[in-house]
Amino acid sequence: MAIIFWVCVALLLYSQVGYGLLLGLLARLLRHGGGSPVDAVAADGAAGAGEADDFATGDRFSRNTMENLSPVASGGGQAAAGGREPEGEMKAASGASTSAADGGDLPLVSVIVTAYHEQDVIAARIANLRELDYPAERLQIIVAVDGGVSNDADGTAERARAAGADLVLELPRGGKVAGQNAAVPHAAGDLLAFSDANVQWQHDALRLLVEAFVADPKLGYACGEVRFLGDDGANQEGLYWRYEMRLRSLESRLASITAGNGAIYAVRRSAYFNIIPLGGHDLAFPSGMVKRGWRAKFVPAARAQEKMAPSLEGEFARKRRMARRTWPTMFAERMFSLRGYSPLYALMICSHRGLRYLVPFLHVIALVASLVLVAQGWVYIAAAALQLALLVAAALAPLLPGRLAAVARYYVVTNTALAVGLWDWLRGNRSPVWETVAGTR
């Protein structure tokens, strides 16, 4: 039992602290050694160039799903009937960086917004996109209305058209990813950007994402940074979330990120691939891009804002839904099949994804083991007391002052949701559709 306890403690300490220290050390060695992050990426690309054929399963599943999503499309402007096929390449990056930075020959970007019962926010979302620092003639806005042909459809489609969307697809209820997969063939852009209906992008966010692609012809995926706001507009980011963003920045510098977010990201058109509707781009795309020879990058200067759930119950429900998609995404996209990864990226996947998703179970095992071993020394008493104190601090966080209680709450809620999401998935709760969380619009 003592061995089990110490193994769990060692893995927890490495996943929460040691991994970040290791990345920081590698980044420092890389900086002083005169190397380039691209050197690490080159290994990813060379190893992953032949992997696309090994990943046909998810594409076949998604194509079958798309055949059942016959959309009712309307719109004008840049949207052509049927759109172009997904093989279109972005304009050559060589020689284009300067002109892109000056606002010259920027690529055409299709921004795809999936929406379910978003009539209250969709007009503001489209207005925000129209106000971005990006040429209007190089921007196509597509709104994929999930459940748009259902009996309970609201006014999302009509308000999207009235707000100036170039194309509105009214789809059967199928979930976010199914809507995205259905919208991509209608996109005219060389780059595909994705966002949620309740998100607002900063003025220069899209341009910063695009410039990352122009500067790096091997870049397949780039995500920005999402900041969470409370009801009063105050920043609700916590210490733990900022630490996660620090890890993401280090991964991006050294090789590629291991996960993104669904609020602000873009994909090179020729790199896009369909995933299962129950999955999520934020988890499937970074590792999937690396397996296919591309790089996945974090662009923290490209920022978005999203309203956070106002209650602990709402935040837990949101994270539980996200966790329910995490597990099938990992297995369907074979994230932990290390073929196509460089040694460094394989270490990142195992450390930041594999161990990260084992954390709630490691905590339970360590707590049980420490309680069993309390008679054998003060170390086990202290370990049990610390973990119980963490749970108490999380439960009382709304009543306690200071940041430590808030960090404890975020940590416990996130990890509990991850475990409950696995339980949901294992017992057959595998619907790809979602309901909006009250207070996040």
N, C-alpha and C positions, 0 to 999 in steps of 0.2 A: 504493500500500500504506500509506503514511503517513496518508493521509486516512482509510482504513478503520480504522486503528489508533486515531486520535484520536476518530473518531465513536464507536467501541465504548467507549473510555475515558470519554468524556463521558456516554454513556447509562448506563454502570455507575455512575459517580459520582452522577448524578442519581437513579437508581433506589434506590441504597443510602443516600445521604446528602441529596442536594438535595431530594428529595420531602418528607422529614421536615421539613427547614428551611422549605420553602415552606408546609407545613401549619401549622407553628408560627407563622410570620409572619402567615398569614391569620387564625388564631385570635386573635392579639394585636390585629390591626387590627379584627376583629369586636368584641372586648371593649372596646377604646377608642372604637370608633365607635358604640357603643350599639345595634348590630344584634342580631338574634336568629338562631340557627341555623335556626329555623322558616322564616325568610325564604328561605333557600336551598332548603329542602324544598318550599316552596310552588311553586317553579318546577318541581321534579321532578314533583310531583303534577299540576300543570296540563298539563305536556307529556306525562305518561304516562297520563293518564286514559283515552285512547282506544286504548291499545296492546294491550289484552287479546285482541282478535280476531286480532291479528297473531301470537299465540303459541299457536295451537291445535295445532300439530304435536306438541309434547311431550305435551299432554293426550290426544290421540288415541292416541299410542303407549302411554301408561300405562293408558288405559282398556282397550285390547285386552289388555294384560298382566294387568290385574286380572280380566278375564273368565276367564283361565286359572288363577286362584289361588283356586278355590273353597275357602274355609277351613272347617275343622272347628272350630266355636266352642263354648266352654263358659265358664261363669262366672255370676255373679249380681250382686246389688246394683244398681248404677246402669246396667249394660249392658242395653239393650233389644235385642230381636231386630232385626238389620239396622241399628240405630242411626238417627240422624237424617241427613238429607242435608246436604252441606257448605255450604248457604246460610245456616245459622244465624248470627245476629249476636251479638256480645258485648253485654252490658247497656250501656245508654247511659252514656257516660263523664261527661256533664255532671252535676255534683252528687254523683258517686259517689266522688270521690277521698278525701274525708275519712272516709266510712264504710268504704272499703276499707282505709285506713291503720289504722283502729281495729279491723279484723277483722270488720266488719259485712257489708255486701252484696257479698261477693266473688263473682266469676264462677266458674262451674263449669269446672274444668280437667281435660282428659283428658291423662294422661301416657302416651305410647306408647314402649315399650321393645322394640326389635328384638333378637332373640337367636338365635344359632346355636351349638349345643353349649355352652351356658352353665350347665349344671346345677350347677357348683361355686360360682357367684356370684349366680345369679338370686334366691335367697331373701334374700341380704344387700341386693341392689338394691331389692327390694320393701320390705323392712324400713326401709331408709333413706328411701324415699318416704313411708311411713306415719308416720315420725317428724318430717317436715317441719313447720315452723310454718305450717300451712295447715289450715282446717277439713276434717275427714275426710269430711263430707257433701258437700263441694264439690270432692272429688278422685276421679277415676276412673282406675284403673291398668289399662292394656291391655298385654299382652305378646304380641307377634307372633313366633311361633317359626318361624324360617326352617328349612325342611327337617323340620318337625314331623311330616309324613306320610310321610317318606322311610324307607327300610329301615334307615338308619344313625342314626335319631333317638335322642337320648339322653333323659335324664330331665328336661330343661328344663321341658317343659309341666307335668308332674306336680308338680314342685317349685314352679313359679310359682303353680299353683292352691293348693297347700298353704300357701304363704306369704301368700296373701290377695289375689292379683290379682283384679280385678273381671271381667276378660274375658281369656281365653287363646285365641288364634287359632293353630291348627296348620296351617301353610301348606306348599305345595310349595317346593322349593329355588328361590329366585329372587333372593336378595340383599337387602341392607338397604333400599334405596329401594322395591323392589317390596313388601316387607313393610309399610313405612310407608304406601304408597299403598293397600294392601289394608286396613289398620287404620283409616284415617281415616273411612270411611263408618260404622264401628261406634262412633265416638266421640260421646259426648253433650255434650262440653264446648263452651263458647263460645270457649275458648282451647285450643290444642293444644300441648303441650310434648313434647319429644323428648329421648331420652337413650340411652346405650349401657348394656349390662348390667354392665360392669366399672367403672362410674363411681359415685362417691358425691357427693351434693350437700350443701352446707352447710345448716344448719338453716333459714336465712331465704332461701335461694336462690329458691325458687318464688315466695314472696311478693314479693320484689323484682322479679322478672320481671313478675308480674301488675300490680304498681303502675305499672310503666312503660307498660303498655297502658291502664290506667285513666286515667293522666294525659295521654295523647296519643291522641286518637281516630284519628289518621292513621298510627299505628304499626302496621305489618303484621308485622314480624319483630324479635325481640330475642334476642340471645345473651349469655350470661354469660362468665365467664373460667374456663378450665380450667387447673389447675396439675398439673404432672407430678411424680410421686414415684418415688424409687428403691426397691429392695427393703427398705431400712432405714427407709422412710418419710420420708427426707430430700427436700427440695425439689430437683428437678433442672432447674428453669428456668434458661435461660442468658441471657446479655446480649442475644443476637440475638433471642430470643423476646420478651424484655421490650420491646425496641425495636419489634417488630411490634405488641405490645399498645398501645404508645404511639401508633403510627400509627393503630390502630383507634379509639382514644379521640378523637383529633383529627378523624378522618373523621366519627365519630358526632356530635361537637359542631358541625361545619360543615355537614354535609348528611346522608349515610347511609354506613354501612360498606360496603365492597366484598367482604367475605367474613366468615364466622362460623366456628363450630366445631360438631362433631357431638356433643359431650358434654353441652351444656346450652344449649337454645334453645327458644323458643316462637313460635307463629304465631297470628295472629287467624284464627278459623275461616273467616270470609268471605273472607280473603285467600289461603287455601291453594290451591295449584295443583299438579297432578301433574307430575313430571319423568320423564325416561327412566330406567329402572332402572340403567343404567350410570353415571348422574350422581351428584351429591351435593347435599344441601340447603345445606351450608355455603357452597358457591360459587354455586349457582343462585338461591337465595332472595333474598339482598340486592339484587342488580341486577335480578332479576325483579320484586321488590316495587316498586322504584322505577319501573320501566317501567309498572307497573299503577297508579301513583298513590299508593303507600304509602311509608312511611319504614322504614328498617332501622337499628336502634340497638344499640349496645354497652352492656351494663349490667355493668361490671366488679365491682361489689359482689356480684353473684350468682355465687357461686363453686362450682366442682366440682373434684374430685380424681380423677386417673386414673393408674394405674400405668404407668410407662414401660418399654419393652422393655429388658431388662437387658444386652443385647449390641449392639454396633454392627451386626452382621448382622441382628438382629431389628428394630432401629430403621430400618435401610435398607429392609427388606422392607415394613414398615408404610408408610413414606413413598412407596415405589415403587407400592404398591397405591393409595394416595391420589392419586398423580400420574396413574395410569392412568385415574382417573375425572375428573381435572381437564380434560383436553383434550376429551373428548366433551361434558362439561358446557358448556364455553365455546362450542363450535360449535352444539350442539343448542339451547341457550337464547339464542343470538345475543347474547352478552354485549357484543361489540364493535360491534354495531349501535347507534349512539349515539342513535337515535330514542327519545324518552321521557326522556332525561337532561337535566338542567340543564347549562350549560357547566361549572360547578364539578364536578359528579359525573362528567361525561364525562372531565374531566382526571384525576380520581381513578382511574377505571377504566383509562384508558390508562397511567397512571403506576404504580399499585400492582398491577394485574393484568397488563396487556399487557407492560410492560417487565419486570416481576418474572418472568414466565415465559420471557422471552428471555435472562435473565441467564446461564444455563449456556452458551448458544451464543455470547453476546457475549464471555464469558471465553475460550472456545476460539479464537475469531477473533482476539481481542486478543493471546493468547499466541502463536499462530502468526505474527501480523504482527510482534510484537516480536522474535521469534527471527529472522525474515527481515531485520529492520532493525537488528540489533545492531551492524553495522559502521558505522552512520550516526550514532552518538552514544550518550552515557552514559544518556540518558533511556530509550532502548529496552532497554539492558542492565539498568537498574534495574527497568523494568516486567516484563521476563522473570524477573528474580531474585525479585521480590516474589510473582509468581504461582506460581512453583515453590516458594518458601518456604511459601506458603499450603498447597499440596498436601502438602508434607513435614510441616508442623505438624499438619495434619489426620490424617495417617497415624500420627504418633507421639503424638497427644494422650493416649492412655491412659497413656503413660510420662512425660509432661511435666507439671510442676507449673504452677499458675497458670491463669487464666481464658482467656487469649488462645488457647491451644491448643484449649481446649474450644469456644470460639467458632468457630475455624477448622474444627474437626471438624463442628460442627452446620451451618455454612454450606456446606461441601463436600458433606456427605451429602445435605442437602436439595436442593441444585441438581443433583447427580448423579442423584438419584432422579427429579427432574422430567424430566430428559432421557431417562433409561432408561424412564420411564413413557410418554413419547411414542413411543419406539421400540416398546415392547410394543403400544401401541394401533395404531400404523401397520402392524405385521406381523400383526394380526388377533387379538391377545389381548384380547378384549372381553367376557369373562364378568363379569357383575355380582356373582357370588358371591364369598365371601371365607373365608379360614381365620384363626382366631385366632393371634396371634403368641405364641410360648412365653414365659412369664414375665410377661405383662401381666394375668394374672388372679389 
